[in-house]
Amino acid sequence: MPIAVFTERVTMTTDAEKTLHECHPSMFRNRPILFSVCVLLILAYGLGLLILFLWWLGCRSTTLTITNKRTTLRKGIFSKYMTEVWHKDVRNLQLGQSLGQRLFGTGMIGISSAGQSDVEIKLSGIPKPGNIRELIDAHRGQ
């Protein structure tokens, strides 16, 4: 009995989606005082270690991915939450930085699309939020 062999031809086009940037919220640079308090609690009671671990886990399970076509926010370890905004639909980009965040190069970014009246992606503690805004703006018209 002959064995049928199927081959699939994949052609790459210029419309392929490429990841431009991927990041997680910062811990120390976003909240240096809270981070320092946790370190002191480690030395005093050991409780700070648990707080830092849970905080780290929350940061690592939150990912902001920017491609040439869309921005995606993923959260969660056991349960998952994902929201995405296509760059061609971006209506509003919000950036915010407190004095401390400006000193440490982090901030908040909010993205809303034409399809929603509210901010769809909002994330604080993102390193270099101005660079993310520039990436999204560069691909808005595509």
ABEGO torsion letter per residue (X at the ends): XBBBBBBBBBBBBAABBBBABBBBBBAAAABAAAAAAAAAAAAAAGAAAAAAAAAAAAAAABBBBBBAABBBBBBEAABBBBBBBBAAABABBBBBBBAAAAAAGBEBBBBBBAABABBABBBBGBBGAAAAAAAAAAAAAX
